[in-house]
Amino acid sequence: MNNETTPEVTSISRRKFLRDTAYTAAGIGAFGILSSKAQSPQSGKTLKVAVVGCGQRGLAALGDFQEAARILGHNVEVVALCDVFEDRAKQSAEKSRVDPSRSHWGFDSYKKAAASDAEFVIMATPPNFRPVHFDAMVKAGKHSFVEKPVAVDPVGARAMLASGELAKQKGLAAIVGTQRRYDAGYLRNKAKIDAGAIGPILGGTVSWNHRVPWIKERQANWSDAEYLVRNWLNFTELSGDHVAEQLIHNLDVANWFIGRTPQAFLGYGSRIRRVTGNQFDFFSCDVDYGDGVHIHSMCRQINGTYMNIGEFFRGAEGQCNGGGKLTGKEVAIEEPKLESPISGVQEHVELIKGVLAGKPLNTIKEGTEATLASIGMRISAYTGQLVRWTDMTVNTKSPFYALQLSPTALDFEHDTVVMPSEAPALPGEPWHKKA
């Protein structure tokens, strides 16, 4: 599958290797980490990995996995590169210097990764495919790195939770790409907040206001399925809208710092300028965490507008800017000890270390809760209705509980794709499949 939100391919090029090596050296000095101490158990092991989704994000994640392995003193063997498109699969093999026979394509190519001798699988497809692909990897006994968001609707999110529990039962590692949880600044501020530095969090804001990353115009020879996947970022059915694809990072920080999931969402948004797909241009939402704690959550993808990405929390005795400046009481904490200053690399370090130490890390629950927060915000904005957390998780009588966007991952695999409308949702009208 093609995932292109990263501005440029950064997998295993010489430039990336030199850059990451330099950053790692800087991090060693900053955190007092010695390379000999960074090595994990069974140093010198060859880690076998497969990639499902060979766009820019997939190859970048592969590069991060390789760098993490290098830091820990291991080698990496890429045993399968899987993508919908033949050209993408072959190009990824060439870029990654992998034997072309290890590249596979088609909507069922993920099964090649499941059937391979890979120990680890990186999943970086468009989000609507992830519940099906993750389930297959867990059943095949693979340790998984799953990009965010992990689903596009409540049905898919609940499926991810079930597969995540199965992974735990089988002793498999499974982490979600919410990399702020592996960043020194965020870890430090989270520890300070837990130690009472700003007192109980009373409210705040989270935001991802930026430009449209990319669009694809439909080509005459593309089928509906190909157009949807080539232009997945602009279709809610494939991406979950940009509230899920990007703002999820900031919502995850809110869940993490506050220490619980939201109770309700009341939001709005609109589509004014987008030229393909059916997503909104912007969202604004009151996210109610209960006990009087409200977070203003907003995101925008409109070129030429003010850009800001981050989080702000006000506590009873201070305030905190995400992983940045914190003002409040002086508290004693243990400094984060990281092998890499690059959070995208560190998350793979933790994945590998946990597996080799026999303590597999599983963050599917946290990643799915962040995904559900983005889905709840989107449903509220699309419909104009108040959406409760329970509407998506336990209340089977809610019209949103059984919501499943179409076409589904299996529609693509079974060649039963029906093209969705490119018209956006209309708040105030009865909820529909775009919710």
C-alpha positions in Angstrom: 0.0 0.0 0.0 1.1 3.5 -0.7 1.4 5.9 2.2 2.9 9.3 1.3 2.4 11.7 4.2 6.1 12.0 4.7 7.4 14.9 2.4 10.3 12.8 1.1 11.5 9.2 1.1 13.8 8.6 4.0 14.4 4.9 4.3 18.0 3.8 4.0 19.7 6.4 1.9 23.3 7.4 2.6 22.0 10.8 3.6 19.6 9.5 6.2 22.2 7.1 7.5 24.7 9.9 8.1 22.0 12.2 9.5 20.7 9.6 12.0 24.2 8.5 13.0 25.0 12.2 13.8 21.8 12.6 15.7 22.4 9.4 17.6 25.9 10.5 18.6 24.4 13.8 19.8 21.8 11.9 21.8 24.5 9.7 23.5 26.1 12.9 24.8 22.8 14.4 25.9 21.5 11.4 27.8 24.7 9.8 29.0 24.1 6.6 27.0 27.1 4.5 26.1 27.0 2.3 23.0 28.0 -0.7 25.0 25.1 -0.2 27.3 22.7 0.4 24.5 23.3 -3.1 23.1 20.3 -5.4 23.8 20.3 -9.0 24.8 21.7 -11.4 22.1 23.7 -8.6 20.5 24.7 -9.5 16.9 21.4 -11.2 16.1 20.0 -10.9 12.5 16.4 -9.5 12.7 14.1 -10.6 9.9 11.5 -8.0 8.9 8.7 -7.6 6.4 7.1 -4.4 5.2 3.4 -4.1 4.2 2.9 -0.7 2.5 5.9 0.4 0.7 5.2 4.1 0.2 7.3 6.9 1.8 6.1 6.1 5.4 6.7 2.4 5.0 10.2 2.8 3.8 10.9 5.5 6.4 9.7 3.2 9.1 12.0 0.4 7.7 14.9 2.9 7.9 14.0 3.6 11.5 13.9 -0.1 12.3 17.3 -0.6 10.7 18.8 2.3 12.6 17.3 1.0 15.9 18.8 -2.5 15.2 22.2 -0.9 14.4 22.2 1.0 17.7 21.4 -2.2 19.6 24.1 -4.1 17.8 22.0 -6.2 15.5 21.7 -6.8 11.7 18.5 -6.6 9.6 17.3 -8.9 6.8 14.4 -7.7 4.8 12.5 -10.8 3.8 9.4 -9.3 2.1 8.2 -6.0 0.7 4.5 -6.0 0.0 2.4 -3.3 -1.7 -0.8 -3.0 -3.8 1.1 -1.7 -6.8 3.7 -3.6 -8.7 5.7 -0.5 -9.5 5.8 0.5 -5.8 6.8 -3.0 -4.7 9.7 -3.2 -7.2 10.9 0.4 -6.5 11.0 -0.4 -2.8 13.1 -3.4 -3.4 15.5 -1.4 -5.5 15.7 1.5 -2.9 16.2 -1.0 -0.1 18.7 -3.1 -2.0 16.6 -6.2 -1.5 16.4 -9.1 -4.0 13.5 -8.4 -6.4 12.1 -11.8 -5.7 11.2 -10.6 -2.2 8.8 -7.9 -3.5 5.1 -8.8 -3.8 2.1 -6.8 -5.0 -1.7 -7.0 -5.0 -4.4 -6.3 -2.4 -3.7 -9.7 -0.8 0.1 -9.3 -0.9 0.1 -8.8 2.9 -0.4 -12.6 3.2 3.1 -13.0 1.8 4.4 -11.2 4.8 2.3 -13.3 7.1 3.5 -16.5 5.5 7.2 -15.4 5.4 9.8 -16.2 8.1 9.8 -12.5 9.2 9.9 -12.1 13.0 8.8 -8.4 12.7 6.3 -6.8 10.3 6.0 -3.1 9.6 2.5 -2.0 8.6 2.2 1.3 6.9 -0.8 0.9 4.6 -3.7 3.4 4.3 -5.4 3.1 7.7 -8.6 1.3 6.6 -6.5 -1.8 5.8 -4.8 -2.0 9.2 -7.3 -4.0 11.3 -7.4 -6.8 8.7 -3.6 -6.8 8.2 -2.8 -6.7 11.9 -5.2 -9.5 12.7 -3.4 -11.6 10.0 0.0 -10.8 11.5 -1.0 -11.7 15.0 -2.5 -15.0 13.9 0.8 -15.7 12.0 2.8 -15.0 15.2 4.6 -11.8 14.1 5.8 -8.9 16.2 4.2 -5.8 14.7 4.8 -2.1 14.2 1.5 -0.6 13.2 1.3 3.0 11.9 -1.3 5.4 13.2 -4.3 5.7 13.0 -5.1 2.0 13.5 -8.6 2.2 12.0 -11.1 4.6 10.4 -14.3 3.6 12.2 -15.6 2.2 15.5 -15.9 -1.3 14.1 -12.3 -1.4 13.0 -11.1 0.1 16.3 -12.8 -2.6 18.3 -11.3 -5.2 16.0 -7.9 -3.7 16.7 -8.5 -4.0 20.5 -9.4 -7.6 20.1 -6.4 -8.4 18.0 -4.2 -6.5 20.5 -5.4 -8.7 23.3 -4.7 -11.8 21.2 -1.2 -10.5 20.7 -0.7 -10.2 24.4 -2.0 -13.8 25.0 0.5 -15.0 22.4 3.4 -13.1 23.8 3.8 -10.9 20.8 5.0 -7.3 20.7 2.7 -4.8 19.0 3.3 -1.1 19.0 1.6 1.9 17.3 3.5 4.7 15.7 2.5 7.4 18.2 6.1 8.5 18.5 5.7 11.4 21.0 5.6 8.7 23.7 9.3 8.0 22.9 10.5 11.7 22.9 12.6 12.9 25.7 10.8 16.2 26.1 7.4 14.6 26.3 8.6 11.8 28.6 10.2 14.4 30.9 7.1 16.5 31.1 4.8 13.6 31.6 7.0 12.5 34.6 6.8 16.0 36.0 3.1 16.2 35.6 2.7 12.8 37.3 4.9 14.1 40.1 2.6 17.1 40.6 4.5 19.9 38.9 1.5 21.7 37.5 -1.2 20.1 39.7 -4.3 18.4 38.2 -4.8 19.3 34.5 -7.8 21.6 34.2 -7.9 22.1 30.4 -6.0 23.0 27.3 -5.7 22.9 23.6 -4.3 20.5 21.0 -3.8 21.4 17.4 -2.4 20.3 14.0 -2.9 23.2 11.6 -0.9 22.8 8.4 -1.1 22.6 4.7 -2.6 19.8 2.5 0.3 17.3 2.2 -0.6 16.1 -1.3 -3.4 15.3 -3.7 -3.8 13.0 -6.7 -5.9 13.8 -9.6 -7.7 10.8 -11.2 -6.1 9.4 -14.3 -8.3 8.0 -17.1 -6.8 4.5 -16.8 -7.3 4.1 -13.1 -10.1 1.9 -11.7 -12.1 3.1 -8.7 -10.0 1.0 -6.4 -6.7 2.3 -7.8 -7.9 5.9 -7.6 -9.0 5.5 -4.0 -5.6 4.0 -2.9 -3.5 6.3 -5.0 -5.4 9.3 -3.5 -6.1 7.6 -0.1 -5.0 10.6 2.0 -8.0 12.7 0.7 -10.8 10.0 1.2 -12.3 9.5 4.6 -13.0 5.9 3.8 -9.2 5.2 3.4 -7.6 7.7 5.9 -10.2 8.5 8.5 -9.8 12.2 7.5 -6.9 14.3 8.6 -8.3 14.5 12.1 -7.3 10.9 12.4 -4.2 10.9 10.1 -2.5 13.8 11.8 -4.2 15.3 14.9 -4.2 11.8 16.4 -0.7 12.6 17.7 -1.9 15.5 19.7 -5.0 13.7 21.0 -2.8 10.8 22.1 -0.7 13.3 24.1 -3.9 14.6 25.7 -5.0 11.1 26.7 -1.5 10.3 28.0 -1.0 13.5 30.0 -4.5 13.6 31.4 -4.4 9.9 32.1 -7.8 8.8 30.7 -9.9 8.8 27.6 -12.5 11.5 26.7 -16.1 11.1 27.6 -17.7 13.1 24.8 -17.1 15.1 21.6 -19.0 18.1 20.3 -17.4 19.6 17.1 -17.9 21.2 13.8 -16.0 21.5 10.5 -16.4 22.2 6.8 -15.1 21.6 3.3 -14.4 24.7 1.3 -11.3 24.2 -0.9 -10.3 20.6 -1.2 -10.3 19.6 -4.8 -10.3 15.8 -4.6 -11.7 13.3 -2.1 -14.4 14.0 0.5 -12.7 15.2 3.6 -13.1 18.4 5.5 -10.7 21.3 5.4 -10.9 21.9 9.1 -12.3 20.7 12.4 -12.9 22.3 15.8 -14.1 20.3 18.8 -14.8 20.5 22.5 -13.3 17.2 23.9 -14.8 16.5 27.3 -12.6 14.4 29.6 -15.0 14.6 32.5 -14.6 16.2 35.9 -14.7 19.6 34.3 -11.7 19.0 32.1 -12.2 20.2 28.5 -9.7 20.3 25.7 -10.2 22.4 22.6 -9.0 20.2 19.7 -8.6 21.7 16.3 -6.9 20.9 12.9 -6.8 22.4 9.5 -5.4 21.6 6.1 -5.5 24.8 4.1 -2.5 26.1 2.2 -1.4 29.6 2.9 -2.8 29.7 6.4 -1.1 30.0 9.8 0.6 26.7 10.8 0.9 25.4 14.3 1.2 21.9 15.7 1.3 21.2 19.4 -0.3 20.8 22.8 -0.9 23.1 25.7 -2.2 22.1 29.2 -3.1 24.4 32.1 -3.0 22.8 35.5 -4.0 24.1 38.9 -0.5 25.1 39.7 1.3 25.6 36.4 1.2 25.0 32.7 2.9 22.8 30.0 3.5 23.1 26.3 3.6 19.5 25.2 7.2 18.3 25.2 8.5 21.9 25.6 8.4 24.5 28.3 6.8 23.6 31.7 6.3 26.1 34.5 5.1 25.0 37.9 6.5 23.5 41.1 10.0 22.0 41.3 9.8 18.2 41.4 12.3 15.4 41.3 12.1 13.0 38.4 14.4 10.4 36.8 15.7 11.7 33.5 14.7 9.7 30.4 17.3 7.3 29.2 17.0 6.9 25.5 19.2 5.2 22.9 18.2 7.7 20.2 17.1 11.3 20.3 14.9 10.6 17.3 11.5 9.4 18.6 10.7 7.5 15.4 13.8 5.4 15.9 13.4 5.1 19.7 10.0 3.4 19.3 11.6 0.7 17.2 14.4 0.4 19.8 11.8 -0.3 22.4 10.0 -2.8 20.1 13.2 -4.8 19.5 14.5 -4.6 23.1 11.2 -5.8 24.5 11.1 -8.8 22.1 14.7 -9.9 22.8 14.4 -9.4 26.5 11.2 -11.6 26.6 9.1 -8.6 27.7 7.2 -7.7 24.5 5.8 -4.2 24.4 2.1 -3.8 23.5 0.6 -0.3 22.9 -2.4 -1.3 20.8 -4.8 -0.2 23.5 -3.3 3.3 23.8 -3.0 3.7 20.0 -6.6 2.6 19.5 -7.8 4.9 22.2 -6.1 7.8 20.4 -7.7 6.6 17.1 -11.1 6.5 18.7 -10.7 10.0 20.0 -10.1 11.2 16.4 -13.0 9.2 15.1 -15.3 10.6 17.8 -14.3 14.1 16.9 -14.8 13.4 13.2 -18.3 11.8 13.6 -19.4 14.8 15.7 -18.2 17.3 13.1 -19.6 15.4 10.2 -23.1 14.9 11.8 -23.4 17.9 14.1 -24.3 15.6 17.0 -22.9 15.0 20.4 -20.9 11.8 20.3 -20.1 9.9 23.6 -17.1 7.6 24.0 -19.6 4.8 24.9 -21.4 5.3 21.6 -18.3 3.9 19.9 -17.3 1.3 22.4 -20.2 -0.3 24.4 -23.5 1.2 23.5 -24.9 -1.2 20.9 -28.0 0.9 20.5 -26.1 4.0 19.3 -26.2 4.5 15.5 -22.4 5.1 15.7 -21.5 1.8 17.3 -21.9 -0.4 14.2 -20.5 2.3 11.9 -18.2 0.9 9.2 -17.0 3.0 6.3 -17.2 1.5 2.8 -15.4 0.3 0.8 -13.7 -1.9 3.5 -10.3 -3.5 3.3 -12.0 -6.8 2.2 -13.9 -5.0 -0.6 -10.5 -4.1 -2.1 -9.2 -7.6 -1.6 -12.4 -9.2 -3.1 -12.7 -6.7 -6.0 -16.1 -5.5 -4.8 -15.2 -1.8 -4.4 -18.1 0.7 -4.8 -16.8 4.2 -5.4 -17.9 6.6 -2.5 -19.2 10.1 -3.2 -16.6 12.9 -3.4 -19.1 15.2 -1.7 -18.4 15.9 2.0 -20.7 15.2 4.9 -23.4 17.7 5.7 -23.7 18.4 9.4 -27.3 18.5 10.6 -28.5 15.8 8.1 -29.0 12.2 9.2 -25.7 10.4 9.8 -24.5 8.3 6.9 -21.6 6.2 6.0 -19.2 9.1 5.9 -19.7 9.6 9.6 
